[in-house]
Amino acid sequence: MKQLDDWTRYAAKFLASGQRPHFAPAREILDIHQQQIDHAKGDKCAQLKTLILGATPELADLALANNCRVLRVDCNPVMFEAAKSRQKIADRSNETIVIGEWLNLHMIGDGEIDLVLGDASLNNIPHALMPQFLNEIARITRPGSLISIKQILFPDEKVASYEFHNAVNAYRTGKISDNEFYRILRFYSFIAEGYDPITHVLDAEKVFAAIQKRHAMNQLTDAEFEFLYSRHNTIQHTIYTQTAQRQLLERLGDCRIVQQGNELFKVCVIRR
């Protein structure tokens, strides 16, 4: 599920438009990460050595604003180019950018990292390679380290309001926003059409094909379809249920999931 070309096209799209990507972390997510940074700092005076899994500038800025020493790692240089316009902190002397793979963080020594931040990072790692990734995170972190990662998660139980017709009705009556409407249809309403429970992959192409089919059946208006399809992509995400994700991450340490409820985006916090 290595998707360098897919992400390059996606990043280039936002680089050309200059728009803030709809998938960038929301303020409420950043606030949760800030709470984890506060917890990790405690009464310590030393800088936290922080690994950012990906180019996400909002996470890098958050860590820099907290006087952390920041290492940002992503295999795609275009992602860093697309992120530059969203960077708010001018002084980046405490930041190092590395073009590299998360599965082999050879540039980091054993137990060097105090804090790991990520935005849907694990959603981009194939299920078969997840043990290798978790082993590498275990190697570079130390006892007492914190890992704070926003993840796309399926609810453990079915959510009636996320079913296609209910979501459409909620959107048309103003009960959910544009972004909520997109998230629900993109990551829940078409699980039957787009999700493989063996590989744990939700295939965007299959999801958008299902959206196109619903439009052809007049179950989506032209405006709704055009809005959803304006976010068309070919990314495949590895997605687990909330319980399965927690169980997977517990091999790193004590795991809790912040932002309970039916939200599809939650923050997994692991204390090593």
RAZI-V997781 format. One record per backbone hydrogen bond with DSSP energy under -0.5 kcal/mol. NH is the residue of the N-H (numbers start at 1). CO is the residue of the C=O. Records with the same first field share a line. If there is no record, write none. Layout:
# RAZI-V997781
NH: CO + CO
This chain:
# RAZI-V997781
7: 3
8: 4
9: 5
10: 6
11: 7
12: 8
13: 9
14: 10
15: 11
16: 12
17: 13
18: 14
21: 19
24: 21
29: 26
30: 26
31: 27
32: 28
33: 29
34: 30
35: 31
36: 32
37: 33
38: 34
39: 35
40: 36
41: 37
42: 38
44: 41
50: 48 + 69
51: 115
52: 50 + 71
53: 51 + 117
54: 52 + 73
60: 56
61: 57
62: 58
63: 59
64: 60
65: 61
66: 62 + 63
67: 64
68: 63
69: 48
70: 68 + 94
71: 50
72: 96
73: 52 + 71
74: 98
77: 75
79: 76
80: 76
81: 77
82: 78
83: 79
84: 80 + 81
86: 83
87: 83 + 84
90: 88
92: 90
95: 92
96: 70
98: 72
100: 74 + 98
104: 101
106: 104
108: 105
111: 139
112: 109
113: 140
114: 49
115: 49
116: 146
117: 51
118: 148
119: 53
120: 118 + 150
124: 121
125: 122
127: 199
129: 126
130: 126 + 127
133: 129
134: 130
135: 131
136: 132
137: 133
138: 134
139: 135
140: 136
141: 137
142: 113
145: 142
146: 114
147: 270
148: 116
149: 268
150: 118
151: 266
153: 151 + 264
154: 240
160: 158
162: 159
163: 160
167: 163
168: 164
169: 165
170: 166
171: 167
172: 168
173: 169
174: 171
175: 170
176: 170
181: 177
182: 178
183: 179
184: 180
185: 181
186: 182
187: 183
188: 184
189: 184
190: 185
191: 188
194: 190
195: 191
196: 201
197: 195
200: 196
201: 196
202: 237
203: 194 + 201
204: 202 + 235
207: 203
208: 204
209: 205
210: 206
211: 207
212: 208
213: 209
214: 210
215: 211
216: 212
217: 213
218: 215
219: 214
220: 214
225: 221
226: 222
227: 223
228: 224
229: 225
230: 226
231: 228
232: 229
237: 202 + 235
238: 123
239: 200 + 237
240: 152
242: 154
245: 241
246: 242
247: 243
248: 244
249: 245
250: 246
251: 248
252: 249
253: 249
254: 271
256: 269
258: 256 + 267
266: 151 + 264
267: 258
268: 149 + 266
269: 256 + 267
270: 147 + 268
271: 254
272: 145 + 270
